């Protein structure tokens, strides 16, 4: 997947949030790079929506052939944490959802529903929102990344486009 138009502003906004959260204890921070979205609250509401044509590495193998999927709507609650990609989806106003029938740890998901009602993986959605390539997304969203590695990768992404990353 090729990224769309590069969105430096969203990348900087996301990294500023991560920077503000990086030194807080896990139970108080909104940044947890090892999880797409964690600590979400299940609303008990289910909807049916279309799943994107994603071919990303995160996609479960048991997705329905029809591309139509029933999902549980999740909501951000006190104690919710996100990786870099999850923060981008949050800032875009996406709804975090969990496909019915796919097992996740309680309160976690790796899927969002866009304003258009399309279900996407958080990494795929964030890649499109940032306008970055597959390899850039894999480097930026790696779950083992420290804050310093996230910042370095983001700087590389910006410099490749002749831009300068500014985190204030």
C-alpha positions as CSV (number, residue, x, y, z in Angstrom):
1,X,0.0,0.0,0.0
2,X,1.3,3.4,-0.9
3,X,0.6,6.3,1.4
4,X,-1.5,9.2,0.1
5,X,-0.5,12.8,0.6
6,X,2.0,13.2,3.4
7,X,0.3,14.6,6.5
8,X,3.2,16.1,8.6
9,X,0.7,18.0,10.8
10,X,-1.0,14.8,12.0
11,X,2.4,13.1,12.5
12,X,3.7,16.0,14.6
13,X,0.4,16.2,16.6
14,X,0.6,12.5,17.3
15,X,4.3,12.6,18.3
16,X,3.7,15.6,20.6
17,X,1.1,13.5,22.4
18,X,3.4,10.6,22.7
19,X,6.2,12.9,23.9
20,X,3.9,14.3,26.6
21,X,3.0,10.7,27.8
22,X,6.3,8.8,27.4
23,X,7.6,9.1,30.9
24,X,4.3,8.5,32.7
25,X,3.7,5.2,34.5
26,X,1.8,2.6,32.4
27,X,-1.4,3.0,34.4
28,X,-1.4,6.8,33.7
29,X,-0.2,7.1,30.2
30,X,-2.1,7.2,26.9
31,X,1.0,5.8,25.0
32,X,1.7,2.1,24.9
33,X,3.6,1.2,21.8
34,X,3.1,-2.5,22.3
35,X,-0.7,-2.3,21.8
36,X,-2.8,-0.8,19.0
37,X,-5.5,0.2,21.5
38,X,-5.8,-1.1,25.0
39,X,-8.1,-0.4,28.0
40,X,-11.2,0.3,25.8
41,X,-14.6,-0.2,27.2
42,X,-17.2,-2.4,25.4
43,X,-20.4,-0.4,24.8
44,X,-22.5,-3.5,24.2
45,X,-23.5,-2.0,20.9
46,X,-23.0,-4.0,17.7
47,X,-23.0,-2.7,14.1
48,X,-22.5,-4.3,10.7
49,X,-20.0,-2.6,8.4
50,X,-17.8,-3.2,5.4
51,X,-14.3,-4.4,5.9
52,X,-11.6,-2.8,3.7
53,X,-9.6,-4.6,1.1
54,X,-6.6,-4.6,3.4
55,X,-3.8,-7.0,2.7
56,X,-1.8,-5.8,5.7
57,X,0.3,-8.1,7.9
58,X,-2.2,-7.7,10.9
59,X,-5.3,-9.0,9.1
60,X,-6.7,-12.1,10.7
61,X,-7.1,-15.1,8.4
62,X,-10.8,-15.7,9.2
63,X,-12.3,-12.6,7.8
64,X,-15.7,-13.1,6.1
65,X,-15.6,-13.5,2.4
66,X,-18.4,-11.0,1.9
67,X,-16.4,-8.2,3.4
68,X,-19.4,-7.4,5.6
69,X,-18.6,-7.7,9.3
70,X,-20.4,-7.4,12.6
71,X,-18.4,-5.5,15.1
72,X,-18.7,-4.4,18.7
73,X,-18.3,-0.7,19.3
74,X,-15.6,0.2,21.9
75,X,-15.2,3.5,23.6
76,X,-12.2,5.3,25.0
77,X,-12.3,5.2,28.8
78,X,-10.0,6.2,31.6
79,X,-6.9,4.1,31.3
80,X,-7.0,3.7,27.5
81,X,-3.6,3.6,25.8
82,X,-2.6,3.6,22.2
83,X,0.5,3.1,20.0
84,X,1.5,5.8,17.5
85,X,-0.9,4.4,15.0
86,X,-3.8,4.2,17.5
87,X,-3.2,7.9,18.4
88,X,-3.5,8.9,14.7
89,X,-6.8,7.0,14.4
90,X,-8.0,8.6,17.7
91,X,-7.1,12.1,16.4
92,X,-9.0,11.3,13.1
93,X,-12.1,10.7,15.1
94,X,-12.4,7.0,14.2
95,X,-14.4,4.6,16.3
96,X,-12.5,1.7,17.8
97,X,-14.3,-1.6,17.1
98,X,-13.7,-5.3,17.7
99,X,-14.9,-7.8,15.1
100,X,-17.4,-10.3,16.6
101,X,-15.9,-13.8,16.6
102,X,-12.3,-12.8,16.7
103,X,-10.6,-13.2,20.0
104,X,-8.9,-10.3,21.6
105,X,-7.6,-9.6,25.1
106,X,-10.2,-7.8,27.1
107,X,-10.4,-4.1,26.2
108,X,-8.1,-4.4,23.2
109,X,-8.5,-4.2,19.5
110,X,-6.6,-3.5,16.3
111,X,-9.5,-2.2,14.3
112,X,-11.3,1.1,13.7
113,X,-14.4,2.2,11.8
114,X,-13.9,5.3,9.8
115,X,-16.5,8.1,9.4
116,X,-17.5,6.4,6.1
117,X,-18.4,3.2,8.0
118,X,-15.4,1.2,6.7
119,X,-13.6,-1.2,9.1
120,X,-9.9,-1.0,8.8
121,X,-6.9,-2.2,10.8
122,X,-5.4,0.6,12.9
123,X,-2.0,0.3,11.2
124,X,-3.6,0.5,7.7
125,X,-5.7,3.5,8.7
126,X,-2.8,5.4,10.3
127,X,-0.6,4.7,7.3
128,X,-3.2,6.3,5.1
129,X,-3.8,9.2,7.5
130,X,0.0,9.9,7.7
131,X,0.5,9.3,3.9
132,X,3.5,7.0,4.4
133,X,4.7,3.9,2.6
134,X,4.4,0.3,3.8
135,X,8.0,0.1,4.9
136,X,7.8,3.5,6.8
137,X,4.6,2.3,8.5
138,X,6.2,-1.0,9.6
139,X,9.2,1.0,11.0
140,X,7.1,3.6,12.7
141,X,4.5,1.3,14.2
142,X,6.9,-1.4,15.4
143,X,5.7,-2.5,18.9
144,X,9.3,-2.7,20.2
145,X,10.0,1.0,19.4
146,X,11.1,3.3,22.2
147,X,10.3,7.0,22.2
148,X,13.7,7.7,20.7
149,X,13.2,5.2,17.9
150,X,9.7,6.5,17.1
151,X,11.2,10.1,16.9
152,X,14.1,8.9,14.8
153,X,11.9,7.1,12.3
154,X,9.5,10.1,12.1
155,X,12.5,12.4,11.4
156,X,13.6,10.1,8.6
157,X,10.2,10.1,7.1
158,X,10.0,13.9,7.1
159,X,13.6,14.3,5.8
160,X,12.9,11.9,3.0
161,X,10.2,14.4,1.9
162,X,12.3,17.5,2.4
163,X,10.4,18.4,5.6
164,X,11.7,19.1,9.1
165,X,10.0,17.4,12.1
166,X,9.1,19.9,14.8
167,X,8.0,18.7,18.2
168,X,8.2,22.0,20.1
